[in-house]
Amino acid sequence: MKITNKKIQKSLRSGCGYVALLTASAAIAPASTAADTSDFSFEEIVVTAQKRNESLQDVPISVQVVGAAAIAQQNLTSVVTLAELYPSIHVAGSGRSSTYYMRGTGSGESQSFDQSVGTFVDNIYHGRSRNSAATFLDLDHVEILKGPQSTFFGNSAIAGAFNIVTKKPSHETEGWARGLIGPGGSNGGNYALEGAVNTPVTDELALRFAGTLNGQKGYLKNVNTDDRSPNEDNYAFRATALYEPSEDLEIILKGEFGKSVNKGGLILRQEDCPPPEPYTAAGFCALNLSEGVPIGLDTKEYVANEGNEIRLKTYEGVLTINYQMGDHTLTSTTGYGGYKYNLDLDDDGTTQHLLNVQAPEEYKQFSQEFRIASPVGETFEYMAGVYYQHYTLDIEQSLSYFFLTGPFSGIAPLAPYLPLGQRVNAYQTEDIYSAFGSFTWNVTDRLKLIGGIRGSIVKKDFDWALIYGTATENYGGVERFPADVEAIAGSLGLGNVGVINLDRKDDALLPSAKLQYQLNDGVMTYISYSRGFKSGGFSVADTSADPVNYPFNPEFVDAYELGIKGEFLDNTVSMNLALFWNDFSDLQVSIQGTNSNGGLINIVRNAAASRSKGVELEMQWLVSSSFKVAANATYLDSTYRSYPNAAPTYAQQYEGETVQDLSGRPTLYSPKWSGNVAATYTYDVSEDYTMTAEVIGIFSSSYFTYSTDDEQSIQDSYGRMDARLSLDIADSGWGFDIIGKNLFDKTVINFSGYQPTSFGSLFQGQEPPRQIMFQARYQF
């Protein structure tokens, strides 16, 4: 049936469709969590995974949806906290970049990479890893799209995507607020104060304002500075205007800025110090042992020097125009934004300033998309569009080698200029030109054939330089040596002085195809194929100054998926099942380590082919109007099919090996089993008061957390528990929550790295320990 009502079409084209959510089970399985408690049935969930408003159960993609209620009730403040709940997803901050993985595939730790898991906010690409720290603000919902999303999201979503949709203005006066506090000390000292207000100005104009202040005051104590970490403060503000001068035209203008300050910085906690046999304690590890500082993840204390911090400022403006031209919808999306980031890192992890890193980064992006969409409900439906994106990326990395002052003091020309500093500067621009289209043939009322294609051309220009100088400050402040002294410094094995200027162009044609069949009114099955592509680039952190070593080639994937989505037993049981098989070729990998002098090494190679296959299951059961059960589980088999020249483990280095063959071995962050189970009970205390109790079990089998598959980097199998107790007062708008996370205080490693100068020892980070938080909510 052809949709002709312009008001309905306006809702469809704007992406403002609601996501129905109940408090019950919303934290874990919000894809179908809303229920009508009178007849125990699921309500429809609307997603925009294919650039249209569609029912989740009708979309032939593996999608999980996290709604506004879950985000508030679980204090989910960023994609990092979101990933802690869901199977086969990993997001964590580390040194050179954050790490994003989905189904065992990600980009690794390197500023060089566009992320394999793309992040999109209101159709604007946010793919640089530094955005992982950006705080959530007044969201409608988040869609977790697994597998390549090339047709609709482009070349930067080869492993999957986070599709984040913010709240849009409406022509009603309404709003919400919440305040949260968590005890300090080992509970983390969490806090949040945020809210939004929506106001109509005229019949055509509506405004929405939102702001947040959130953070934490630390569950770890730095015994060197007596400070607590993480010590985070996050701010964000957004203003959005909706202007509808006619039924055919809708204009949405959004402006937003945010700031995140973590005065505790990246926490590198030392593990395996002293190292296991046959290694012996050395370097920074030996120094810490001699001083008796706390070591290991089983203590709530650690050591780092003052000045260790992370700062991030973000800004963005988005203009979206939807115009109804007859039965078709024309959409223009224009975005401009960027960020300024700085990392000051105590990379030795001792009480002294021995090896410090400063890594500022500035990013600016402009993008423009035009697309046309046919009406829905016809025999043939289509969408087509063009896309352009330009960005500039300015990276600096300064290392201060204070610990080498003694060893190098005997080098006469160099001695007067010590302590030694090294600075790498890299500047990259990128232009993306692409066109895409999708076509749906509704063969019958039950059978659909869907085809899609995207063509992309990606151009990059790259300038790089390395210099040596005097480290005049604890972080940064490298003043360049005279030329003759710099030549001596460049001969010491820490990197070569030089300047590199390179450019490249990559292009690809990315087809996709789906067959979708409605078995009955409540059950749909599909099979799909898609081709994914991530452009090549240049290795920012390579210090060889040899132009041959810097370029790396594009990465490709051929992805297959078979799925079934259905609702059973009078619409009280929901089940979504997906079987997937993804073959990656020319996999872009980051190889990290240190050289004999303690210099940091980070090399990017096209060194591997991998295969990610498995099964994903999402189920919900509305046992009664009061009791709900939800479960998500993933079986994942993700391995390198070919990786003959990987970096060696500590044990292999001890045996004199310089490479290893990881063919057949697991990829990073790829547990065989992972998932969660939630049970939610709702009780009407009286006519006005409703209590909700929710218990969430989260589990994972073991996985590797370092790129060499070193046995010392394994995160063992674990299970942890979250819980929530809520009180909602009818007709008042008030709600109150007690939120518990990681109640049994399980240790979960989120990244690992080899500690400089300390053969056999690691630096590791972990997810937050046990946290208890108290929250008040108000909606009007």
Secondary structure as the mmCIF struct_conf table of DSSP 4:
data_model
#
loop_
_struct_conf.conf_type_id
_struct_conf.id
_struct_conf.beg_label_comp_id
_struct_conf.beg_label_asym_id
_struct_conf.beg_label_seq_id
_struct_conf.end_label_comp_id
_struct_conf.end_label_asym_id
_struct_conf.end_label_seq_id
HELX_RH_AL_P HELX_RH_AL_P1 LYS A 6 SER A 14
TURN_TY1_P TURN_TY1_P1 GLY A 15 GLY A 15
STRN STRN1 VAL A 19 VAL A 19
BEND BEND1 THR A 23 THR A 23
TURN_TY1_P TURN_TY1_P2 ALA A 24 ILE A 28
HELX_RH_3T_P HELX_RH_3T_P1 PRO A 30 SER A 32
STRN STRN2 ALA A 35 ASP A 36
TURN_TY1_P TURN_TY1_P3 THR A 37 PHE A 40
STRN STRN3 SER A 41 PHE A 42
HELX_LH_PP_P HELX_LH_PP_P1 GLU A 43 GLU A 44
STRN STRN4 ILE A 45 ILE A 45
STRN STRN5 VAL A 46 VAL A 47
TURN_TY1_P TURN_TY1_P4 ALA A 49 GLN A 50
BEND BEND2 LYS A 51 ARG A 52
STRN STRN6 GLU A 54 SER A 55
HELX_RH_3T_P HELX_RH_3T_P2 LEU A 56 ASP A 58
BEND BEND3 PRO A 60 ILE A 61
STRN STRN7 VAL A 63 GLY A 67
HELX_RH_AL_P HELX_RH_AL_P2 ALA A 68 GLN A 73
TURN_TY1_P TURN_TY1_P5 GLN A 74 ASN A 75
BEND BEND4 SER A 78 SER A 78
HELX_RH_AL_P HELX_RH_AL_P3 VAL A 79 ALA A 83
TURN_TY1_P TURN_TY1_P6 GLU A 84 LEU A 85
BEND BEND5 TYR A 86 TYR A 86
TURN_TY1_P TURN_TY1_P7 PRO A 87 SER A 88
STRN STRN8 ILE A 89 ALA A 92
BEND BEND6 GLY A 95 SER A 97
STRN STRN9 THR A 99 MET A 102
TURN_TY1_P TURN_TY1_P8 ARG A 103 GLY A 104
STRN STRN10 THR A 105 GLY A 106
BEND BEND7 GLU A 109 GLU A 109
TURN_TY1_P TURN_TY1_P9 GLN A 111 SER A 112
HELX_LH_PP_P HELX_LH_PP_P2 PHE A 113 GLN A 115
BEND BEND8 SER A 116 SER A 116
STRN STRN11 VAL A 117 VAL A 121
TURN_TY1_P TURN_TY1_P10 ASP A 122 ASN A 123
STRN STRN12 ILE A 124 TYR A 125
BEND BEND9 ARG A 128 ARG A 128
HELX_RH_3T_P HELX_RH_3T_P3 SER A 129 ALA A 133
HELX_LH_PP_P HELX_LH_PP_P3 ALA A 134 PHE A 136
BEND BEND10 ASP A 138 ASP A 138
STRN STRN13 LEU A 139 LYS A 146
BEND BEND11 GLY A 147 GLY A 147
HELX_RH_AL_P HELX_RH_AL_P4 SER A 150 PHE A 153
TURN_TY1_P TURN_TY1_P11 ASN A 155 SER A 156
BEND BEND12 ILE A 158 ALA A 159
STRN STRN14 GLY A 160 THR A 166
HELX_LH_PP_P HELX_LH_PP_P4 LYS A 167 PRO A 169
BEND BEND13 HIS A 171 GLU A 172
STRN STRN15 GLU A 174 ILE A 181
BEND BEND14 GLY A 184 GLY A 184
HELX_RH_3T_P HELX_RH_3T_P4 GLY A 185 ASN A 187
STRN STRN16 ASN A 190 PRO A 200
BEND BEND15 THR A 202 GLU A 204
STRN STRN17 LEU A 205 GLN A 216
BEND BEND16 TYR A 219 TYR A 219
STRN STRN18 LEU A 220 ASN A 222
TURN_TY1_P TURN_TY1_P12 VAL A 223 THR A 225
STRN STRN19 ARG A 228 SER A 229
STRN STRN20 GLU A 232 SER A 246
TURN_TY1_P TURN_TY1_P13 GLU A 247 ASP A 248
STRN STRN21 LEU A 249 ASN A 262
TURN_TY1_P TURN_TY1_P14 LYS A 263 GLY A 264
BEND BEND17 LEU A 266 LEU A 266
STRN STRN22 ARG A 269 GLU A 271
BEND BEND18 ASP A 272 PRO A 274
HELX_LH_PP_P HELX_LH_PP_P5 PRO A 275 PRO A 276
TURN_TY1_P TURN_TY1_P15 GLU A 277 PRO A 278
HELX_RH_AL_P HELX_RH_AL_P5 GLY A 283 GLU A 291
TURN_TY1_P TURN_TY1_P16 GLY A 292 GLY A 292
BEND BEND19 GLY A 296 GLY A 296
TURN_TY1_P TURN_TY1_P17 LEU A 297 ASP A 298
BEND BEND20 THR A 299 LYS A 300
STRN STRN23 GLU A 301 TYR A 302
TURN_TY1_P TURN_TY1_P18 GLU A 306 GLY A 307
STRN STRN24 GLU A 309 MET A 325
TURN_TY1_P TURN_TY1_P19 GLY A 326 ASP A 327
STRN STRN25 HIS A 328 ASP A 346
BEND BEND21 ASP A 347 ASP A 348
BEND BEND22 THR A 350 GLN A 352
BEND BEND23 LEU A 354 LEU A 354
STRN STRN26 LEU A 355 ALA A 373
HELX_LH_PP_P HELX_LH_PP_P6 SER A 374 PRO A 375
BEND BEND24 VAL A 376 THR A 379
STRN STRN27 PHE A 380 TYR A 401
HELX_RH_3T_P HELX_RH_3T_P5 PHE A 402 LEU A 404
HELX_RH_AL_P HELX_RH_AL_P6 THR A 405 PHE A 408
TURN_TY1_P TURN_TY1_P20 SER A 409 GLY A 410
TURN_TY1_P TURN_TY1_P21 ALA A 412 LEU A 414
HELX_RH_3T_P HELX_RH_3T_P6 ALA A 415 TYR A 417
HELX_LH_PP_P HELX_LH_PP_P7 LEU A 418 LEU A 418
BEND BEND25 PRO A 419 PRO A 419
STRN STRN28 LEU A 420 ASN A 442
BEND BEND26 THR A 444 ARG A 446
STRN STRN29 LEU A 447 ALA A 471
BEND BEND27 GLU A 473 GLY A 476
STRN STRN30 VAL A 478 ARG A 480
HELX_LH_PP_P HELX_LH_PP_P8 PHE A 481 PRO A 482
HELX_RH_AL_P HELX_RH_AL_P7 ALA A 483 GLY A 490
TURN_TY1_P TURN_TY1_P22 SER A 491 SER A 491
BEND BEND28 LEU A 492 LEU A 494
STRN STRN31 GLY A 498 ASN A 520
TURN_TY1_P TURN_TY1_P23 ASP A 521 GLY A 522
STRN STRN32 VAL A 523 LYS A 534
STRN STRN33 GLY A 537 PHE A 538
TURN_TY1_P TURN_TY1_P24 VAL A 540 ALA A 541
BEND BEND29 SER A 544 SER A 544
HELX_RH_3T_P HELX_RH_3T_P7 PRO A 547 ASN A 549
BEND BEND30 TYR A 550 TYR A 550
STRN STRN34 PRO A 551 PHE A 552
STRN STRN35 GLU A 555 PHE A 568
TURN_TY1_P TURN_TY1_P25 LEU A 569 THR A 572
STRN STRN36 VAL A 573 THR A 594
TURN_TY1_P TURN_TY1_P26 SER A 596 ASN A 597
BEND BEND31 GLY A 598 GLY A 598
STRN STRN37 LEU A 600 LEU A 622
BEND BEND32 SER A 624 SER A 626
STRN STRN38 PHE A 627 SER A 642
TURN_TY1_P TURN_TY1_P27 PRO A 644 ASN A 645
STRN STRN39 ALA A 646 ALA A 646
HELX_LH_PP_P HELX_LH_PP_P9 ALA A 647 THR A 649
HELX_RH_AL_P HELX_RH_AL_P8 TYR A 650 TYR A 654
TURN_TY1_P TURN_TY1_P28 GLU A 655 GLY A 656
BEND BEND33 THR A 658 THR A 658
STRN STRN40 GLN A 660 GLN A 660
TURN_TY1_P TURN_TY1_P29 SER A 663 GLY A 664
BEND BEND34 ARG A 665 ARG A 665
STRN STRN41 PRO A 666 PRO A 666
HELX_LH_PP_P HELX_LH_PP_P10 THR A 667 THR A 667
TURN_TY1_P TURN_TY1_P30 LEU A 668 TYR A 669
BEND BEND35 LYS A 672 LYS A 672
STRN STRN42 TRP A 673 ASP A 684
BEND BEND36 VAL A 685 ASP A 688
STRN STRN43 TYR A 689 SER A 700
STRN STRN44 TYR A 703 PHE A 704
BEND BEND37 TYR A 706 TYR A 706
TURN_TY1_P TURN_TY1_P31 SER A 707 THR A 708
HELX_RH_3T_P HELX_RH_3T_P8 GLU A 711 SER A 713
STRN STRN45 ILE A 714 GLN A 715
HELX_LH_PP_P HELX_LH_PP_P11 ASP A 716 SER A 717
STRN STRN46 TYR A 718 ILE A 729
TURN_TY1_P TURN_TY1_P32 ALA A 730 SER A 732
STRN STRN47 TRP A 734 LYS A 741
BEND BEND38 ASN A 742 ASN A 742
TURN_TY1_P TURN_TY1_P33 LEU A 743 PHE A 744
STRN STRN48 ILE A 749 TYR A 754
HELX_LH_PP_P HELX_LH_PP_P12 GLN A 755 GLN A 755
TURN_TY1_P TURN_TY1_P34 PRO A 756 THR A 757
TURN_TY1_P TURN_TY1_P35 PHE A 759 GLY A 760
STRN STRN49 LEU A 762 GLN A 766
STRN STRN50 GLN A 771 GLN A 779
#
